[in-house]
Amino acid sequence: MGTRKAEEELYSKSTIKRAADKLVKKGLIAAEELSSGTLFTVLDTKEISFFSKALKVFN
């Protein structure tokens, strides 16, 4: 098991931002900047479920 610090650095902020921006563009999530961070809201649960199942097949 890794440390909490190692887990937090698994993906860079820019990588997460690019992925989130793609999901926003596809209409799957909404992102709102708050003083404490970014709030993500899932908009299309059917599509998210499909991608989640597809990822499990490839991992």
N, C-alpha and C positions, 0 to 999 in steps of 0.2 A: 504494500500500500504506500502511496506517495503522501507527502505532506500536503496540508491545505494550501500552502503557498504554491506548490508545484501544480496542483489542480487548477488554481486560479489563473495560471499562466499558460494553460493548454492552448488557448486561442488568443491572438492579439485583439485589441479593441477594433482595429481597422478590419480584421477578418469578420468579426461579429457584425460590425456596421454594414459591410458589403452584403452579408447574408440576410440581415434584417431588411435592408433596402430592397433586395430582390423580392422578399416575401411581401413587403408593403406594395411594391409595384404590381405584384400578381393578385393583390386584394385578399391575401390570406391573413394578414395581421395589420394592426394599426400601431404606430409608435408615437409616443408623446414624451417630450423631454420635460422632466421635472427637476426641481432643485436637488432632490435626493438621488436622481438617476433617470433611467428611461423606463417608462411603463409600456409594456407590450400587451395588446389585446388581440386574442384570436378571433377572427371574423368568420372564417369558413372551416368549421370543425370536420366536415366530410373530407375536404381536400387534405387537411393536416393529417387525418387518420390514414388516408391513402399513402401519403409520403412516408409516414412513420412505419407502416407495414412494408413498404418497398425497401426502406433502408434496412430493416431487419433481415430481409432476404439476402442483401449484399454484404452484411457484416457477419 
